[in-house]
Amino acid sequence: MTDVEGIRNLIGTGLVEFLGGFMTAILALVILLKISAVMTLVAFAILLVFGFGISKAFSTIRPIFRARPK
């Protein structure tokens, strides 16, 4: 296998997996919204708050770990 064929296989497989995951996520979102829009929005709000908290925590901890080896 040449390098070009290997890259084409990796990108092709990765692209197929990405599109499959994206379509699955959209389908799951539609089903969740049909079951209960309020519950879906509450779950997304919780995820956003959690993501914001993790972002703040890593922005505080990252400089400490970068300075540690010095």
C-alpha positions as CSV (number, residue, x, y, z in Angstrom):
1,M,0.0,0.0,0.0
2,T,1.4,3.4,-0.9
3,D,1.2,6.5,1.3
4,V,-1.5,8.1,-0.8
5,E,-3.7,5.0,-0.6
6,G,-3.2,4.8,3.2
7,I,-4.2,8.4,3.7
8,R,-7.2,7.9,1.5
9,N,-8.3,4.9,3.5
10,L,-7.9,6.7,6.8
11,I,-9.7,9.8,5.7
12,G,-12.5,7.8,4.0
13,T,-13.0,5.7,7.1
14,G,-12.9,8.7,9.4
15,L,-15.3,10.6,7.3
16,V,-17.8,7.8,7.1
17,E,-17.6,7.3,10.9
18,F,-18.0,11.1,11.5
19,L,-21.0,11.3,9.2
20,G,-22.5,8.2,10.8
21,G,-22.0,9.6,14.3
22,F,-23.4,13.0,13.3
23,M,-26.5,11.5,11.7
24,T,-27.0,9.3,14.9
25,A,-26.8,12.4,17.1
26,I,-29.3,14.3,15.0
27,L,-31.7,11.4,15.0
28,A,-31.3,11.0,18.8
29,L,-31.9,14.8,19.3
30,V,-35.1,14.6,17.2
31,I,-36.4,11.6,19.2
32,L,-35.6,13.3,22.5
33,L,-37.3,16.5,21.5
34,K,-40.4,14.5,20.4
35,I,-40.5,12.6,23.8
36,S,-40.0,15.7,25.9
37,A,-38.7,19.0,24.8
38,V,-38.5,20.4,28.3
39,M,-36.5,17.5,29.6
40,T,-34.1,17.7,26.6
41,L,-33.5,21.4,27.2
42,V,-32.9,20.7,30.9
43,A,-30.3,18.0,30.0
44,F,-28.6,20.4,27.6
45,A,-28.5,23.2,30.2
46,I,-26.9,20.8,32.7
47,L,-24.3,19.8,30.1
48,L,-23.5,23.4,29.3
49,V,-23.1,24.3,33.0
50,F,-20.8,21.2,33.5
51,G,-18.8,22.1,30.4
52,F,-18.4,25.7,31.5
53,G,-17.2,24.5,35.0
54,I,-14.7,22.1,33.5
55,S,-13.4,24.9,31.2
56,K,-12.9,27.2,34.1
57,A,-11.2,24.4,36.2
58,F,-8.8,23.6,33.3
59,S,-7.9,27.2,32.7
60,T,-6.9,27.5,36.4
61,I,-5.1,24.1,36.6
62,R,-3.3,24.2,33.2
63,P,-0.8,27.0,34.2
64,I,0.1,25.1,37.4
65,F,0.9,21.9,35.5
66,R,3.0,23.9,32.9
67,A,5.0,25.6,35.6
68,R,5.5,22.3,37.6
69,P,8.5,20.9,35.5
70,K,10.4,24.2,35.6
